[in-house]
Amino acid sequence: MKRKSVQLYTPENILEAFYHAIRTNTLKNLHIPHSSVFYVRAAIEADTGVRYTLKHVETAMKAEGMLLE
């Protein structure tokens, strides 16, 4: 059996990744972070001026127990 790779994190351009997954019929492999990840990242950027990646924010939120695995 051939194993399929799963993309754990999307690139920063979610909409582009979504349309690419539709075109290539790989939508089931696409990981889109919970909406709270986007809000937390925006709040951090507003407070500190630093823009972290979605992967970084999601990993930190999971480590703090703010998101389920």
N, C-alpha and C positions, 0 to 999 in steps of 0.2 A: 504494500500500500504506500502510495506517495503521500508524504506529510506536507501540509500547507503551512506556510509561515504566517504568523499573526502579527500585525503591526500593533504594538502596545501603546504607542503614543503617536498622536497626529502631529503633523507639522504645525507651525504657528498659523497658517492660513487654513482655517477649518473649512470654509466654504469651497476652496479650491480642492482640498483633499476629498470632500464629500462628492463633488462632481466627478473627480477622477475615479473614485470608487464605483460610482454609478456607471461610468463609461466602460470600466474594465470588469464589471460584474464582481467586485470584491467588497461590496458593502458590508457583508457579515464580518469582515476582518478589520473594519474601521473602528477605532476607539475615539469617541468624542467625550471629553471630560464633562462632569456634572456642571450645571450652570453656576453653582456656587464658586467653582474654581475661577471662572471668569470674573465674578464680582470681587473675590478676594484679591486677585491679581490687580484689578483696577484700583482697589482701595490702597493696596501697598504702593502702587505707582503714584497715586495722588498724594500719599503721605511722605514718601521718601524720594520720589523721582526716579526710582530704579524699576525697570521693567524686567521681571523674571519670566522665564519660559513657562508655558503651561505645565510641562512635565515637572519642573522644579516646584511649582506651587502645589500641584496635585500630590506629589510625593510628600511634601511637608505637611499638607493637610491630613493625609493618611497617617503619618507618623504621630500627629497630635490627636488622632482619634476623631477628627472632624468629618472624615469620609470613611465609608465601609470599603473593604477590599474588593 
